Amino acid sequence: MKSKLAIMSFVLGLISFVQLFGIEKAVLAIIFGTFALKEIISDQKLAGKNYAYMAIIIGSLYILIVIVLLIIKGPDMLKYIGKIK
């Protein structure tokens, strides 16, 4: 039987890429993926370790991309917001 927590964390990781500003979903994917790994390790009957790993990787990748974009485009966005006011 697959871990429901692992599947849920994987889906959250995928959804974080679909929506704009899905950083909260990426964080939840990392948290739930970690909990799923602990659950799978403690209960040998559960499967889905790959889903949990992928959720952690996808969530981390999304957060890294957002941080890089903020570093690169952040100053330009602040200038644009300043012109609007």
PDB file with SEQRES, HELIX, SHEET and CRYST1 records, atoms N, CA, C and O in Angstrom:
SEQRES   1 A   85  MET LYS SER LYS LEU ALA ILE MET SER PHE VAL LEU GLY          
SEQRES   2 A   85  LEU ILE SER PHE VAL GLN LEU PHE GLY ILE GLU LYS ALA          
SEQRES   3 A   85  VAL LEU ALA ILE ILE PHE GLY THR PHE ALA LEU LYS GLU          
SEQRES   4 A   85  ILE ILE SER ASP GLN LYS LEU ALA GLY LYS ASN TYR ALA          
SEQRES   5 A   85  TYR MET ALA ILE ILE ILE GLY SER LEU TYR ILE LEU ILE          
SEQRES   6 A   85  VAL ILE VAL LEU LEU ILE ILE LYS GLY PRO ASP MET LEU          
SEQRES   7 A   85  LYS TYR ILE GLY LYS ILE LYS                                  
HELIX    1 AA1 LYS A    4  VAL A   18  1                                  15    
HELIX    2 AA2 ILE A   23  SER A   42  1                                  20    
HELIX    3 AA3 LYS A   49  ILE A   84  1                                  36    
CRYST1    1.000    1.000    1.000  90.00  90.00  90.00 P 1           1          
ATOM      1  N   MET A   1       0.829  -1.161   0.000  1.00  0.00           N  
ATOM      2  CA  MET A   1       0.000   0.000   0.000  1.00  0.00           C  
ATOM      3  C   MET A   1       0.889   1.246   0.000  1.00  0.00           C  
ATOM      4  O   MET A   1       1.864   1.338   0.746  1.00  0.00           O  
ATOM      5  N   LYS A   2       0.521   2.204  -0.863  1.00  0.00           N  
ATOM      6  CA  LYS A   2       1.329   3.422  -0.949  1.00  0.00           C  
ATOM      7  C   LYS A   2       0.928   4.412   0.134  1.00  0.00           C  
ATOM      8  O   LYS A   2      -0.229   4.477   0.549  1.00  0.00           O  
ATOM      9  N   SER A   3       1.900   5.167   0.572  1.00  0.00           N  
ATOM     10  CA  SER A   3       1.664   6.174   1.599  1.00  0.00           C  
ATOM     11  C   SER A   3       0.854   7.325   0.998  1.00  0.00           C  
ATOM     12  O   SER A   3       1.247   7.912  -0.010  1.00  0.00           O  
ATOM     13  N   LYS A   4      -0.264   7.637   1.620  1.00  0.00           N  
ATOM     14  CA  LYS A   4      -1.101   8.747   1.146  1.00  0.00           C  
ATOM     15  C   LYS A   4      -0.391  10.080   1.328  1.00  0.00           C  
ATOM     16  O   LYS A   4      -0.566  11.006   0.536  1.00  0.00           O  
ATOM     17  N   LEU A   5       0.398  10.162   2.362  1.00  0.00           N  
ATOM     18  CA  LEU A   5       1.158  11.384   2.611  1.00  0.00           C  
ATOM     19  C   LEU A   5       2.195  11.609   1.519  1.00  0.00           C  
ATOM     20  O   LEU A   5       2.424  12.747   1.108  1.00  0.00           O  
ATOM     21  N   ALA A   6       2.821  10.542   1.047  1.00  0.00           N  
ATOM     22  CA  ALA A   6       3.818  10.667  -0.018  1.00  0.00           C  
ATOM     23  C   ALA A   6       3.160  11.128  -1.317  1.00  0.00           C  
ATOM     24  O   ALA A   6       3.692  11.989  -2.019  1.00  0.00           O  
ATOM     25  N   ILE A   7       2.015  10.559  -1.629  1.00  0.00           N  
ATOM     26  CA  ILE A   7       1.319  10.950  -2.857  1.00  0.00           C  
ATOM     27  C   ILE A   7       0.846  12.397  -2.764  1.00  0.00           C  
ATOM     28  O   ILE A   7       0.969  13.152  -3.729  1.00  0.00           O  
ATOM     29  N   MET A   8       0.305  12.790  -1.609  1.00  0.00           N  
ATOM     30  CA  MET A   8      -0.161  14.158  -1.428  1.00  0.00           C  
ATOM     31  C   MET A   8       0.991  15.152  -1.548  1.00  0.00           C  
ATOM     32  O   MET A   8       0.831  16.211  -2.155  1.00  0.00           O  
ATOM     33  N   SER A   9       2.133  14.830  -0.986  1.00  0.00           N  
ATOM     34  CA  SER A   9       3.276  15.742  -1.068  1.00  0.00           C  
ATOM     35  C   SER A   9       3.777  15.856  -2.506  1.00  0.00           C  
ATOM     36  O   SER A   9       4.190  16.934  -2.933  1.00  0.00           O  
ATOM     37  N   PHE A  10       3.743  14.757  -3.251  1.00  0.00           N  
ATOM     38  CA  PHE A  10       4.159  14.788  -4.654  1.00  0.00           C  
ATOM     39  C   PHE A  10       3.214  15.674  -5.475  1.00  0.00           C  
ATOM     40  O   PHE A  10       3.664  16.462  -6.307  1.00  0.00           O  
ATOM     41  N   VAL A  11       1.931  15.545  -5.242  1.00  0.00           N  
ATOM     42  CA  VAL A  11       0.949  16.362  -5.962  1.00  0.00           C  
ATOM     43  C   VAL A  11       1.127  17.839  -5.605  1.00  0.00           C  
ATOM     44  O   VAL A  11       1.037  18.695  -6.485  1.00  0.00           O  
ATOM     45  N   LEU A  12       1.372  18.149  -4.350  1.00  0.00           N  
ATOM     46  CA  LEU A  12       1.619  19.540  -3.954  1.00  0.00           C  
ATOM     47  C   LEU A  12       2.863  20.105  -4.645  1.00  0.00           C  
ATOM     48  O   LEU A  12       2.880  21.264  -5.060  1.00  0.00           O  
ATOM     49  N   GLY A  13       3.891  19.284  -4.764  1.00  0.00           N  
ATOM     50  CA  GLY A  13       5.094  19.726  -5.460  1.00  0.00           C  
ATOM     51  C   GLY A  13       4.819  20.044  -6.916  1.00  0.00           C  
ATOM     52  O   GLY A  13       5.328  21.035  -7.441  1.00  0.00           O  
ATOM     53  N   LEU A  14       4.023  19.218  -7.574  1.00  0.00           N  
ATOM     54  CA  LEU A  14       3.676  19.473  -8.966  1.00  0.00           C  
ATOM     55  C   LEU A  14       2.793  20.712  -9.113  1.00  0.00           C  
ATOM     56  O   LEU A  14       2.985  21.512 -10.029  1.00  0.00           O  
ATOM     57  N   ILE A  15       1.831  20.866  -8.213  1.00  0.00           N  
ATOM     58  CA  ILE A  15       0.925  22.014  -8.283  1.00  0.00           C  
ATOM     59  C   ILE A  15       1.671  23.322  -8.045  1.00  0.00           C  
ATOM     60  O   ILE A  15       1.270  24.359  -8.573  1.00  0.00           O  
ATOM     61  N   SER A  16       2.732  23.296  -7.271  1.00  0.00           N  
ATOM     62  CA  SER A  16       3.475  24.536  -7.009  1.00  0.00           C  
ATOM     63  C   SER A  16       4.048  25.121  -8.293  1.00  0.00           C  
ATOM     64  O   SER A  16       4.230  26.335  -8.384  1.00  0.00           O  
ATOM     65  N   PHE A  17       4.336  24.280  -9.291  1.00  0.00           N  
ATOM     66  CA  PHE A  17       4.831  24.793 -10.559  1.00  0.00           C  
ATOM     67  C   PHE A  17       3.705  25.317 -11.444  1.00  0.00           C  
ATOM     68  O   PHE A  17       3.943  26.152 -12.317  1.00  0.00           O  
ATOM     69  N   VAL A  18       2.485  24.840 -11.229  1.00  0.00           N  
ATOM     70  CA  VAL A  18       1.371  25.234 -12.089  1.00  0.00           C  
ATOM     71  C   VAL A  18       0.899  26.643 -11.749  1.00  0.00           C  
ATOM     72  O   VAL A  18       0.642  27.436 -12.655  1.00  0.00           O  
ATOM     73  N   GLN A  19       0.783  26.963 -10.494  1.00  0.00           N  
ATOM     74  CA  GLN A  19       0.276  28.260 -10.084  1.00  0.00           C  
ATOM     75  C   GLN A  19       1.404  29.253  -9.885  1.00  0.00           C  
ATOM     76  O   GLN A  19       2.525  28.888  -9.531  1.00  0.00           O  
ATOM     77  N   LEU A  20       1.086  30.503 -10.116  1.00  0.00           N  
ATOM     78  CA  LEU A  20       2.032  31.569  -9.843  1.00  0.00           C  
ATOM     79  C   LEU A  20       2.122  31.755  -8.330  1.00  0.00           C  
ATOM     80  O   LEU A  20       1.103  31.715  -7.641  1.00  0.00           O  
ATOM     81  N   PHE A  21       3.297  31.950  -7.821  1.00  0.00           N  
ATOM     82  CA  PHE A  21       3.553  32.106  -6.398  1.00  0.00           C  
ATOM     83  C   PHE A  21       3.061  30.899  -5.607  1.00  0.00           C  
ATOM     84  O   PHE A  21       2.295  31.035  -4.653  1.00  0.00           O  
ATOM     85  N   GLY A  22       3.506  29.734  -6.012  1.00  0.00           N  
ATOM     86  CA  GLY A  22       3.130  28.517  -5.325  1.00  0.00           C  
ATOM     87  C   GLY A  22       4.130  28.122  -4.264  1.00  0.00           C  
ATOM     88  O   GLY A  22       4.294  26.939  -3.965  1.00  0.00           O  
ATOM     89  N   ILE A  23       4.798  29.104  -3.696  1.00  0.00           N  
ATOM     90  CA  ILE A  23       5.869  28.805  -2.754  1.00  0.00           C  
ATOM     91  C   ILE A  23       5.334  28.116  -1.497  1.00  0.00           C  
ATOM     92  O   ILE A  23       6.016  27.269  -0.919  1.00  0.00           O  
ATOM     93  N   GLU A  24       4.110  28.476  -1.068  1.00  0.00           N  
ATOM     94  CA  GLU A  24       3.569  27.820   0.124  1.00  0.00           C  
ATOM     95  C   GLU A  24       3.301  26.349  -0.158  1.00  0.00           C  
ATOM     96  O   GLU A  24       3.440  25.511   0.733  1.00  0.00           O  
ATOM     97  N   LYS A  25       2.921  26.032  -1.379  1.00  0.00           N  
ATOM     98  CA  LYS A  25       2.698  24.629  -1.742  1.00  0.00           C  
ATOM     99  C   LYS A  25       4.023  23.869  -1.833  1.00  0.00           C  
ATOM    100  O   LYS A  25       4.088  22.685  -1.500  1.00  0.00           O  
ATOM    101  N   ALA A  26       5.059  24.540  -2.276  1.00  0.00           N  
ATOM    102  CA  ALA A  26       6.373  23.910  -2.343  1.00  0.00           C  
ATOM    103  C   ALA A  26       6.894  23.602  -0.935  1.00  0.00           C  
ATOM    104  O   ALA A  26       7.479  22.545  -0.697  1.00  0.00           O  
ATOM    105  N   VAL A  27       6.675  24.531  -0.017  1.00  0.00           N  
ATOM    106  CA  VAL A  27       7.099  24.304   1.371  1.00  0.00           C  
ATOM    107  C   VAL A  27       6.320  23.138   1.971  1.00  0.00           C  
ATOM    108  O   VAL A  27       6.891  22.289   2.655  1.00  0.00           O  
ATOM    109  N   LEU A  28       5.008  23.101   1.711  1.00  0.00           N  
ATOM    110  CA  LEU A  28       4.203  21.987   2.212  1.00  0.00           C  
ATOM    111  C   LEU A  28       4.636  20.660   1.596  1.00  0.00           C  
ATOM    112  O   LEU A  28       4.620  19.629   2.268  1.00  0.00           O  
ATOM    113  N   ALA A  29       5.023  20.684   0.323  1.00  0.00           N  
ATOM    114  CA  ALA A  29       5.495  19.458  -0.325  1.00  0.00           C  
ATOM    115  C   ALA A  29       6.751  18.940   0.357  1.00  0.00           C  
ATOM    116  O   ALA A  29       6.897  17.732   0.547  1.00  0.00           O  
ATOM    117  N   ILE A  30       7.654  19.831   0.726  1.00  0.00           N  
ATOM    118  CA  ILE A  30       8.884  19.432   1.409  1.00  0.00           C  
ATOM    119  C   ILE A  30       8.562  18.871   2.800  1.00  0.00           C  
ATOM    120  O   ILE A  30       9.097  17.838   3.203  1.00  0.00           O  
ATOM    121  N   ILE A  31       7.685  19.562   3.521  1.00  0.00           N  
ATOM    122  CA  ILE A  31       7.334  19.116   4.882  1.00  0.00           C  
ATOM    123  C   ILE A  31       6.632  17.766   4.838  1.00  0.00           C  
ATOM    124  O   ILE A  31       7.012  16.840   5.555  1.00  0.00           O  
ATOM    125  N   PHE A  32       5.600  17.653   3.988  1.00  0.00           N  
ATOM    126  CA  PHE A  32       4.855  16.392   3.913  1.00  0.00           C  
ATOM    127  C   PHE A  32       5.707  15.267   3.350  1.00  0.00           C  
ATOM    128  O   PHE A  32       5.553  14.113   3.750  1.00  0.00           O  
ATOM    129  N   GLY A  33       6.606  15.591   2.424  1.00  0.00           N  
ATOM    130  CA  GLY A  33       7.515  14.572   1.894  1.00  0.00           C  
ATOM    131  C   GLY A  33       8.425  14.024   2.975  1.00  0.00           C  
ATOM    132  O   GLY A  33       8.698  12.824   3.020  1.00  0.00           O  
ATOM    133  N   THR A  34       8.896  14.905   3.848  1.00  0.00           N  
ATOM    134  CA  THR A  34       9.736  14.471   4.959  1.00  0.00           C  
ATOM    135  C   THR A  34       8.954  13.592   5.933  1.00  0.00           C  
ATOM    136  O   THR A  34       9.446  12.559   6.387  1.00  0.00           O  
ATOM    137  N   PHE A  35       7.722  14.020   6.248  1.00  0.00           N  
ATOM    138  CA  PHE A  35       6.875  13.194   7.122  1.00  0.00           C  
ATOM    139  C   PHE A  35       6.573  11.847   6.489  1.00  0.00           C  
ATOM    140  O   PHE A  35       6.544  10.826   7.175  1.00  0.00           O  
ATOM    141  N   ALA A  36       6.346  11.843   5.175  1.00  0.00           N  
ATOM    142  CA  ALA A  36       6.045  10.585   4.473  1.00  0.00           C  
ATOM    143  C   ALA A  36       7.237   9.642   4.529  1.00  0.00           C  
ATOM    144  O   ALA A  36       7.066   8.440   4.729  1.00  0.00           O  
ATOM    145  N   LEU A  37       8.445  10.174   4.355  1.00  0.00           N  
ATOM    146  CA  LEU A  37       9.638   9.324   4.452  1.00  0.00           C  
ATOM    147  C   LEU A  37       9.758   8.692   5.835  1.00  0.00           C  
ATOM    148  O   LEU A  37      10.066   7.507   5.957  1.00  0.00           O  
ATOM    149  N   LYS A  38       9.517   9.484   6.870  1.00  0.00           N  
ATOM    150  CA  LYS A  38       9.577   8.945   8.227  1.00  0.00           C  
ATOM    151  C   LYS A  38       8.514   7.871   8.435  1.00  0.00           C  
ATOM    152  O   LYS A  38       8.761   6.851   9.078  1.00  0.00           O  
ATOM    153  N   GLU A  39       7.314   8.119   7.874  1.00  0.00           N  
ATOM    154  CA  GLU A  39       6.232   7.151   7.998  1.00  0.00           C  
ATOM    155  C   GLU A  39       6.559   5.851   7.262  1.00  0.00           C  
ATOM    156  O   GLU A  39       6.296   4.760   7.768  1.00  0.00           O  
ATOM    157  N   ILE A  40       7.135   5.976   6.066  1.00  0.00           N  
ATOM    158  CA  ILE A  40       7.466   4.798   5.260  1.00  0.00           C  
ATOM    159  C   ILE A  40       8.590   3.993   5.919  1.00  0.00           C  
ATOM    160  O   ILE A  40       8.569   2.762   5.899  1.00  0.00           O  
ATOM    161  N   ILE A  41       9.553   4.677   6.494  1.00  0.00           N  
ATOM    162  CA  ILE A  41      10.659   3.985   7.152  1.00  0.00           C  
ATOM    163  C   ILE A  41      10.165   3.235   8.398  1.00  0.00           C  
ATOM    164  O   ILE A  41      10.612   2.123   8.679  1.00  0.00           O  
ATOM    165  N   SER A  42       9.243   3.855   9.137  1.00  0.00           N  
ATOM    166  CA  SER A  42       8.766   3.199  10.358  1.00  0.00           C  
ATOM    167  C   SER A  42       7.799   2.052  10.075  1.00  0.00           C  
ATOM    168  O   SER A  42       7.726   1.104  10.857  1.00  0.00           O  
ATOM    169  N   ASP A  43       7.055   2.121   8.969  1.00  0.00           N  
ATOM    170  CA  ASP A  43       6.098   1.061   8.625  1.00  0.00           C  
ATOM    171  C   ASP A  43       6.549   0.411   7.320  1.00  0.00           C  
ATOM    172  O   ASP A  43       6.378   0.992   6.249  1.00  0.00           O  
ATOM    173  N   GLN A  44       7.108  -0.754   7.397  1.00  0.00           N  
ATOM    174  CA  GLN A  44       7.687  -1.433   6.227  1.00  0.00           C  
ATOM    175  C   GLN A  44       6.637  -1.851   5.193  1.00  0.00           C  
ATOM    176  O   GLN A  44       6.986  -2.163   4.055  1.00  0.00           O  
ATOM    177  N   LYS A  45       5.355  -1.858   5.577  1.00  0.00           N  
ATOM    178  CA  LYS A  45       4.299  -2.243   4.642  1.00  0.00           C  
ATOM    179  C   LYS A  45       3.997  -1.142   3.628  1.00  0.00           C  
ATOM    180  O   LYS A  45       3.458  -1.414   2.555  1.00  0.00           O  
ATOM    181  N   LEU A  46       4.341   0.082   3.961  1.00  0.00           N  
ATOM    182  CA  LEU A  46       4.035   1.211   3.085  1.00  0.00           C  
ATOM    183  C   LEU A  46       5.064   1.350   1.976  1.00  0.00           C  
ATOM    184  O   LEU A  46       6.252   1.090   2.171  1.00  0.00           O  
ATOM    185  N   ALA A  47       4.595   1.760   0.823  1.00  0.00           N  
ATOM    186  CA  ALA A  47       5.467   2.063  -0.309  1.00  0.00           C  
ATOM    187  C   ALA A  47       5.294   3.542  -0.650  1.00  0.00           C  
ATOM    188  O   ALA A  47       4.479   4.233  -0.039  1.00  0.00           O  
ATOM    189  N   GLY A  48       6.049   4.016  -1.612  1.00  0.00           N  
ATOM    190  CA  GLY A  48       5.922   5.399  -2.047  1.00  0.00           C  
ATOM    191  C   GLY A  48       7.104   6.265  -1.687  1.00  0.00           C  
ATOM    192  O   GLY A  48       7.014   7.493  -1.677  1.00  0.00           O  
ATOM    193  N   LYS A  49       8.220   5.611  -1.389  1.00  0.00           N  
ATOM    194  CA  LYS A  49       9.416   6.371  -1.026  1.00  0.00           C  
ATOM    195  C   LYS A  49       9.848   7.300  -2.165  1.00  0.00           C  
ATOM    196  O   LYS A  49      10.312   8.415  -1.924  1.00  0.00           O  
ATOM    197  N   ASN A  50       9.690   6.828  -3.412  1.00  0.00           N  
ATOM    198  CA  ASN A  50      10.074   7.653  -4.568  1.00  0.00           C  
ATOM    199  C   ASN A  50       9.205   8.897  -4.680  1.00  0.00           C  
ATOM    200  O   ASN A  50       9.696   9.968  -5.037  1.00  0.00           O  
ATOM    201  N   TYR A  51       7.905   8.762  -4.375  1.00  0.00           N  
ATOM    202  CA  TYR A  51       7.026   9.929  -4.392  1.00  0.00           C  
ATOM    203  C   TYR A  51       7.482  10.960  -3.362  1.00  0.00           C  
ATOM    204  O   TYR A  51       7.503  12.158  -3.644  1.00  0.00           O  
ATOM    205  N   ALA A  52       7.837  10.503  -2.195  1.00  0.00           N  
ATOM    206  CA  ALA A  52       8.283  11.417  -1.138  1.00  0.00           C  
ATOM    207  C   ALA A  52       9.586  12.113  -1.535  1.00  0.00           C  
ATOM    208  O   ALA A  52       9.733  13.321  -1.345  1.00  0.00           O  
ATOM    209  N   TYR A  53      10.525  11.348  -2.086  1.00  0.00           N  
ATOM    210  CA  TYR A  53      11.781  11.963  -2.543  1.00  0.00           C  
ATOM    211  C   TYR A  53      11.530  12.986  -3.641  1.00  0.00           C  
ATOM    212  O   TYR A  53      12.107  14.073  -3.621  1.00  0.00           O  
ATOM    213  N   MET A  54      10.673  12.644  -4.599  1.00  0.00           N  
ATOM    214  CA  MET A  54      10.394  13.566  -5.698  1.00  0.00           C  
ATOM    215  C   MET A  54       9.690  14.828  -5.199  1.00  0.00           C  
ATOM    216  O   MET A  54       9.944  15.918  -5.710  1.00  0.00           O  
ATOM    217  N   ALA A  55       8.819  14.692  -4.219  1.00  0.00           N  
ATOM    218  CA  ALA A  55       8.148  15.862  -3.655  1.00  0.00           C  
ATOM    219  C   ALA A  55       9.160  16.805  -3.010  1.00  0.00           C  
ATOM    220  O   ALA A  55       9.078  18.021  -3.180  1.00  0.00           O  
ATOM    221  N   ILE A  56      10.105  16.244  -2.277  1.00  0.00           N  
ATOM    222  CA  ILE A  56      11.135  17.073  -1.645  1.00  0.00           C  
ATOM    223  C   ILE A  56      12.002  17.745  -2.704  1.00  0.00           C  
ATOM    224  O   ILE A  56      12.336  18.922  -2.575  1.00  0.00           O  
ATOM    225  N   ILE A  57      12.364  17.015  -3.737  1.00  0.00           N  
ATOM    226  CA  ILE A  57      13.207  17.572  -4.801  1.00  0.00           C  
ATOM    227  C   ILE A  57      12.464  18.657  -5.575  1.00  0.00           C  
ATOM    228  O   ILE A  57      13.015  19.730  -5.820  1.00  0.00           O  
ATOM    229  N   ILE A  58      11.213  18.383  -5.961  1.00  0.00           N  
ATOM    230  CA  ILE A  58      10.443  19.358  -6.739  1.00  0.00           C  
ATOM    231  C   ILE A  58      10.172  20.613  -5.915  1.00  0.00           C  
ATOM    232  O   ILE A  58      10.311  21.726  -6.424  1.00  0.00           O  
ATOM    233  N   GLY A  59       9.790  20.451  -4.658  1.00  0.00           N  
ATOM    234  CA  GLY A  59       9.556  21.609  -3.801  1.00  0.00           C  
ATOM    235  C   GLY A  59      10.804  22.445  -3.611  1.00  0.00           C  
ATOM    236  O   GLY A  59      10.744  23.673  -3.663  1.00  0.00           O  
ATOM    237  N   SER A  60      11.929  21.797  -3.392  1.00  0.00           N  
ATOM    238  CA  SER A  60      13.198  22.513  -3.222  1.00  0.00           C  
ATOM    239  C   SER A  60      13.604  23.217  -4.510  1.00  0.00           C  
ATOM    240  O   SER A  60      14.096  24.345  -4.479  1.00  0.00           O  
ATOM    241  N   LEU A  61      13.399  22.557  -5.625  1.00  0.00           N  
ATOM    242  CA  LEU A  61      13.731  23.157  -6.924  1.00  0.00           C  
ATOM    243  C   LEU A  61      12.897  24.395  -7.180  1.00  0.00           C  
ATOM    244  O   LEU A  61      13.414  25.405  -7.656  1.00  0.00           O  
ATOM    245  N   TYR A  62      11.610  24.328  -6.870  1.00  0.00           N  
ATOM    246  CA  TYR A  62      10.752  25.491  -7.074  1.00  0.00           C  
ATOM    247  C   TYR A  62      11.201  26.666  -6.201  1.00  0.00           C  
ATOM    248  O   TYR A  62      11.268  27.800  -6.674  1.00  0.00           O  
ATOM    249  N   ILE A  63      11.504  26.399  -4.942  1.00  0.00           N  
ATOM    250  CA  ILE A  63      11.960  27.471  -4.052  1.00  0.00           C  
ATOM    251  C   ILE A  63      13.273  28.064  -4.550  1.00  0.00           C  
ATOM    252  O   ILE A  63      13.463  29.279  -4.499  1.00  0.00           O  
ATOM    253  N   LEU A  64      14.173  27.222  -5.027  1.00  0.00           N  
ATOM    254  CA  LEU A  64      15.442  27.706  -5.572  1.00  0.00           C  
ATOM    255  C   LEU A  64      15.208  28.594  -6.792  1.00  0.00           C  
ATOM    256  O   LEU A  64      15.848  29.637  -6.927  1.00  0.00           O  
ATOM    257  N   ILE A  65      14.310  28.196  -7.672  1.00  0.00           N  
ATOM    258  CA  ILE A  65      14.013  29.000  -8.865  1.00  0.00           C  
ATOM    259  C   ILE A  65      13.435  30.355  -8.465  1.00  0.00           C  
ATOM    260  O   ILE A  65      13.814  31.380  -9.030  1.00  0.00           O  
ATOM    261  N   VAL A  66      12.518  30.367  -7.495  1.00  0.00           N  
ATOM    262  CA  VAL A  66      11.928  31.629  -7.051  1.00  0.00           C  
ATOM    263  C   VAL A  66      12.989  32.549  -6.455  1.00  0.00           C  
ATOM    264  O   VAL A  66      12.992  33.750  -6.727  1.00  0.00           O  
ATOM    265  N   ILE A  67      13.878  32.002  -5.653  1.00  0.00           N  
ATOM    266  CA  ILE A  67      14.941  32.815  -5.046  1.00  0.00           C  
ATOM    267  C   ILE A  67      15.861  33.395  -6.113  1.00  0.00           C  
ATOM    268  O   ILE A  67      16.217  34.573  -6.055  1.00  0.00           O  
ATOM    269  N   VAL A  68      16.246  32.572  -7.087  1.00  0.00           N  
ATOM    270  CA  VAL A  68      17.116  33.066  -8.161  1.00  0.00           C  
ATOM    271  C   VAL A  68      16.418  34.164  -8.963  1.00  0.00           C  
ATOM    272  O   VAL A  68      17.038  35.175  -9.293  1.00  0.00           O  
ATOM    273  N   LEU A  69      15.144  33.975  -9.276  1.00  0.00           N  
ATOM    274  CA  LEU A  69      14.411  35.005 -10.018  1.00  0.00           C  
ATOM    275  C   LEU A  69      14.273  36.287  -9.221  1.00  0.00           C  
ATOM    276  O   LEU A  69      14.346  37.377  -9.787  1.00  0.00           O  
ATOM    277  N   LEU A  70      14.074  36.173  -7.916  1.00  0.00           N  
ATOM    278  CA  LEU A  70      13.994  37.375  -7.092  1.00  0.00           C  
ATOM    279  C   LEU A  70      15.325  38.110  -7.030  1.00  0.00           C  
ATOM    280  O   LEU A  70      15.360  39.341  -7.007  1.00  0.00           O  
ATOM    281  N   ILE A  71      16.410  37.364  -7.003  1.00  0.00           N  
ATOM    282  CA  ILE A  71      17.732  38.001  -6.992  1.00  0.00           C  
ATOM    283  C   ILE A  71      17.998  38.697  -8.318  1.00  0.00           C  
ATOM    284  O   ILE A  71      18.529  39.807  -8.347  1.00  0.00           O  
ATOM    285  N   ILE A  72      17.631  38.048  -9.409  1.00  0.00           N  
ATOM    286  CA  ILE A  72      17.906  38.611 -10.732  1.00  0.00           C  
ATOM    287  C   ILE A  72      16.936  39.735 -11.087  1.00  0.00           C  
ATOM    288  O   ILE A  72      17.362  40.804 -11.525  1.00  0.00           O  
ATOM    289  N   LYS A  73      15.644  39.503 -10.904  1.00  0.00           N  
ATOM    290  CA  LYS A  73      14.625  40.461 -11.334  1.00  0.00           C  
ATOM    291  C   LYS A  73      14.068  41.326 -10.215  1.00  0.00           C  
ATOM    292  O   LYS A  73      13.291  42.243 -10.484  1.00  0.00           O  
ATOM    293  N   GLY A  74      14.435  41.066  -8.987  1.00  0.00           N  
ATOM    294  CA  GLY A  74      13.907  41.812  -7.853  1.00  0.00           C  
ATOM    295  C   GLY A  74      14.129  43.310  -7.932  1.00  0.00           C  
ATOM    296  O   GLY A  74      13.179  44.069  -7.741  1.00  0.00           O  
ATOM    297  N   PRO A  75      15.351  43.772  -8.207  1.00  0.00           N  
ATOM    298  CA  PRO A  75      15.570  45.217  -8.299  1.00  0.00           C  
ATOM    299  C   PRO A  75      14.750  45.874  -9.409  1.00  0.00           C  
ATOM    300  O   PRO A  75      14.267  46.993  -9.238  1.00  0.00           O  
ATOM    301  N   ASP A  76      14.591  45.201 -10.529  1.00  0.00           N  
ATOM    302  CA  ASP A  76      13.780  45.763 -11.612  1.00  0.00           C  
ATOM    303  C   ASP A  76      12.315  45.862 -11.198  1.00  0.00           C  
ATOM    304  O   ASP A  76      11.633  46.831 -11.535  1.00  0.00           O  
ATOM    305  N   MET A  77      11.837  44.862 -10.471  1.00  0.00           N  
ATOM    306  CA  MET A  77      10.448  44.895 -10.007  1.00  0.00           C  
ATOM    307  C   MET A  77      10.239  46.032  -9.011  1.00  0.00           C  
ATOM    308  O   MET A  77       9.194  46.682  -9.032  1.00  0.00           O  
ATOM    309  N   LEU A  78      11.209  46.281  -8.144  1.00  0.00           N  
ATOM    310  CA  LEU A  78      11.080  47.374  -7.179  1.00  0.00           C  
ATOM    311  C   LEU A  78      11.068  48.724  -7.883  1.00  0.00           C  
ATOM    312  O   LEU A  78      10.327  49.620  -7.478  1.00  0.00           O  
ATOM    313  N   LYS A  79      11.871  48.888  -8.925  1.00  0.00           N  
ATOM    314  CA  LYS A  79      11.855  50.130  -9.702  1.00  0.00           C  
ATOM    315  C   LYS A  79      10.503  50.325 -10.371  1.00  0.00           C  
ATOM    316  O   LYS A  79       9.972  51.435 -10.393  1.00  0.00           O  
ATOM    317  N   TYR A  80       9.954  49.263 -10.908  1.00  0.00           N  
ATOM    318  CA  TYR A  80       8.654  49.330 -11.571  1.00  0.00           C  
ATOM    319  C   TYR A  80       7.554  49.685 -10.575  1.00  0.00           C  
ATOM    320  O   TYR A  80       6.676  50.491 -10.884  1.00  0.00           O  
ATOM    321  N   ILE A  81       7.592  49.098  -9.397  1.00  0.00           N  
ATOM    322  CA  ILE A  81       6.588  49.405  -8.370  1.00  0.00           C  
ATOM    323  C   ILE A  81       6.725  50.850  -7.929  1.00  0.00           C  
ATOM    324  O   ILE A  81       5.716  51.506  -7.669  1.00  0.00           O  
ATOM    325  N   GLY A  82       7.941  51.363  -7.838  1.00  0.00           N  
ATOM    326  CA  GLY A  82       8.166  52.752  -7.468  1.00  0.00           C  
ATOM    327  C   GLY A  82       7.610  53.718  -8.490  1.00  0.00           C  
ATOM    328  O   GLY A  82       7.154  54.800  -8.122  1.00  0.00           O  
ATOM    329  N   LYS A  83       7.635  53.363  -9.758  1.00  0.00           N  
ATOM    330  CA  LYS A  83       7.089  54.225 -10.808  1.00  0.00           C  
ATOM    331  C   LYS A  83       5.563  54.244 -10.766  1.00  0.00           C  
ATOM    332  O   LYS A  83       4.945  55.246 -11.124  1.00  0.00           O  
ATOM    333  N   ILE A  84       4.963  53.158 -10.336  1.00  0.00           N  
ATOM    334  CA  ILE A  84       3.512  53.087 -10.282  1.00  0.00           C  
ATOM    335  C   ILE A  84       2.972  54.016  -9.188  1.00  0.00           C  
ATOM    336  O   ILE A  84       1.960  54.687  -9.386  1.00  0.00           O  
ATOM    337  N   LYS A  85       3.637  54.051  -8.057  1.00  0.00           N  
ATOM    338  CA  LYS A  85       3.181  54.898  -6.938  1.00  0.00           C  
ATOM    339  C   LYS A  85       3.440  56.313  -7.302  1.00  0.00           C  
ATOM    340  O   LYS A  85       3.141  57.216  -6.520  1.00  0.00           O  
TER     341      LYS A  85                                                      
END                                                                             
